[in-house]
Amino acid sequence: MSGDHLALDLAVTIRHDGHGGVADDLAEAAGLTRWVRAHSAAFGEDAAVAAEFTADEAARTAVAEVRTAVRALFARAVLPGPPSSADAGRLPSARQALDRLNAASALAPVAPRLDWPDDGAPVASHTVPGSPAPADRLGAALARSAVAFLAGPDRELLRACPAPRCVRYFVKEHARQEWCKPSCGNRARVARHHARRREERAGSDG
């Protein structure tokens, strides 16, 4: 997964729990620790920090606020289509979400750095000046990934999965893709089939 899709992966830590409800993979600090470590390679210059990260409740709350901002802006991005059912009426305004995202990004600014070894070509990279806390670095990295995603071409391909009970967002990878994953398509087809059967029975009863 590319770094600018890290925000999408963060957004879908809110998911259908398989029993008609919604699960939150980041409901506890241990869940955030597992998630960050599992996605450490996608954090770019902060990959080493992510690989050894251990979350506390303050870090979990901060990342959850970034996620809320991301989902609010995803809901805006999919307009005029409906947002995820987990988001309808539950999110801050787009302005509040932008302010929250930009504030998180600014917690650990990055600066360009040039290295030029004696026996090789110059190499550009980024560094984080000062000594921001690991939680601030990772929260800023998540916010920047959201900025890159929302300002990039994949924003136009973002969709909220319309399958029953699904609350995920996804990037549409081909013209015929309607669902975030095949199981959602199967569930939607079954739901449509049952709806048609109910309509047919209602018509015959009338």
C-alpha positions in Angstrom: 0.0 0.0 0.0 1.4 3.4 -0.9 2.0 6.0 1.8 -0.9 8.2 0.5 -3.3 5.2 0.9 -2.3 4.9 4.6 -5.1 7.3 5.3 -7.6 4.9 3.6 -6.3 2.0 5.7 -6.7 4.2 8.8 -10.3 5.0 7.8 -11.3 1.4 7.5 -10.3 0.5 11.1 -14.0 1.3 11.5 -15.6 -1.7 10.0 -18.6 -4.1 10.1 -18.2 -6.5 13.0 -19.9 -9.4 11.2 -22.9 -9.3 13.6 -24.8 -6.3 12.4 -22.8 -3.7 14.3 -19.6 -1.7 13.9 -16.2 -2.7 15.2 -13.3 -0.3 16.0 -9.9 -1.8 15.6 -8.4 1.2 17.6 -10.8 1.1 20.5 -7.9 0.3 22.8 -4.3 1.5 22.9 -3.1 -2.1 22.2 -5.1 -2.1 19.0 -3.4 1.0 17.8 0.0 -0.5 18.7 -0.8 -3.5 16.6 -2.1 -1.5 13.7 0.8 0.9 13.5 3.4 -1.9 13.7 1.6 -3.9 11.0 1.7 -0.8 8.7 5.1 0.5 9.7 6.6 0.2 6.2 3.9 2.6 4.9 5.1 5.4 7.3 8.0 6.3 5.0 10.6 8.2 6.9 8.9 7.3 10.2 8.9 3.6 9.5 11.5 2.8 12.1 9.5 4.8 14.7 6.3 2.9 13.7 8.0 -0.5 13.9 8.8 0.0 17.6 5.8 2.1 18.6 3.8 1.4 21.7 0.6 3.4 22.1 -0.8 4.9 25.2 -4.4 6.3 25.7 -3.3 9.8 24.7 -1.9 8.5 21.4 -5.0 6.4 20.7 -7.2 9.4 21.3 -5.1 11.6 19.0 -5.1 9.1 16.2 -8.8 8.5 16.6 -9.3 12.2 16.1 -7.3 12.1 12.9 -9.3 9.2 11.7 -12.6 11.1 12.5 -11.3 14.0 10.4 -10.3 11.7 7.6 -13.7 10.0 7.5 -15.4 13.4 7.6 -13.4 14.5 4.5 -14.0 11.1 2.8 -17.7 11.7 3.3 -17.3 15.1 1.6 -15.2 13.5 -1.2 -17.9 10.9 -2.2 -20.6 13.6 -2.6 -23.2 13.6 -4.2 -23.1 9.9 -3.2 -24.0 8.9 0.3 -21.2 8.6 2.9 -20.6 5.4 4.9 -23.6 4.5 7.1 -21.2 4.8 10.1 -20.6 8.4 9.3 -24.0 9.9 8.4 -24.8 12.5 11.0 -21.9 11.6 13.3 -19.0 13.6 12.0 -17.6 17.1 12.4 -18.0 19.7 9.7 -15.6 19.7 6.8 -14.0 22.9 8.2 -13.5 21.3 11.6 -12.0 18.2 10.0 -9.6 20.3 7.9 -8.5 22.2 10.9 -8.0 19.0 12.9 -6.0 17.4 10.0 -3.8 20.4 9.4 -3.1 20.8 13.2 -2.0 17.1 13.4 0.2 17.5 10.3 2.0 20.4 11.9 2.9 18.5 15.1 6.0 17.1 13.4 6.9 19.1 10.3 9.3 17.5 7.8 12.2 19.2 6.1 13.9 18.2 2.8 17.5 16.9 3.2 20.1 16.3 0.6 22.9 13.7 0.9 25.7 13.5 -1.6 28.2 10.7 -1.0 31.7 11.1 -2.5 31.3 8.1 -4.7 27.6 8.4 -5.7 24.8 10.6 -6.9 22.9 13.1 -4.7 19.9 11.7 -2.9 17.0 13.7 -1.6 15.1 12.6 1.6 13.2 14.1 4.4 14.0 14.6 8.0 12.0 15.6 11.1 13.7 18.5 12.8 13.9 18.5 16.6 12.7 15.7 18.8 8.9 15.4 18.6 7.3 12.6 20.5 6.8 9.3 18.6 3.0 9.7 18.8 3.2 13.2 17.4 5.4 12.0 14.5 3.0 9.1 13.6 -0.1 11.3 14.0 1.5 13.9 11.7 2.5 11.2 9.2 -1.1 9.9 9.1 -2.4 13.4 8.6 0.0 14.0 5.8 -1.0 10.8 4.1 -4.6 12.0 4.2 -3.5 15.4 2.7 -1.7 13.5 -0.1 -4.7 11.2 -0.8 -7.3 13.9 -0.8 -5.3 16.3 -3.0 -4.4 13.4 -5.4 -6.1 11.7 -8.3 -7.5 8.8 -6.2 -9.9 11.1 -4.4 -12.1 11.0 -7.5 -12.2 7.2 -7.3 -13.1 7.1 -3.6 -16.4 5.4 -2.8 -18.4 4.3 0.2 -19.3 0.7 -0.1 -23.1 0.4 -0.5 -23.3 -3.2 0.6 -25.7 -3.9 3.5 -24.0 -3.3 6.9 -20.6 -2.3 5.3 -19.1 0.9 6.6 -15.8 0.9 4.6 -14.5 3.3 2.0 -12.5 2.0 -0.9 -10.7 3.2 -4.1 -12.5 2.0 -7.2 -9.8 0.1 -9.1 -11.8 -0.7 -12.3 -14.9 0.6 -14.0 -17.2 -2.3 -12.9 -16.2 -2.4 -9.3 -19.1 -1.6 -7.0 -18.0 -3.0 -3.7 -15.0 -2.8 -1.4 -14.5 -6.6 -1.6 -16.2 -9.6 -3.3 -18.0 -10.7 0.0 -19.8 -7.4 0.1 -21.0 -7.9 -3.5 -22.3 -11.3 -2.6 -24.1 -10.0 0.4 -25.6 -7.2 -1.7 -26.8 -9.6 -4.3 -28.4 -11.9 -1.7 -30.1 -8.9 -0.1 -31.5 -7.8 -3.5 -32.7 -11.3 -4.2 -34.6 -11.5 -0.9 -36.0 -8.0 -1.5 -37.4 -9.2 -4.9 -38.9 -12.3 -3.4 -40.6 -10.2 -0.7 -42.0 -7.9 -3.4 -43.2 -10.9 -5.4 -44.9 -12.4 -2.4 -46.5 -9.1 -1.5 -47.8 -8.7 -5.0 -49.3 -12.2 -5.0 -50.9 -11.7 -1.6 -52.5 -8.5 -2.9 
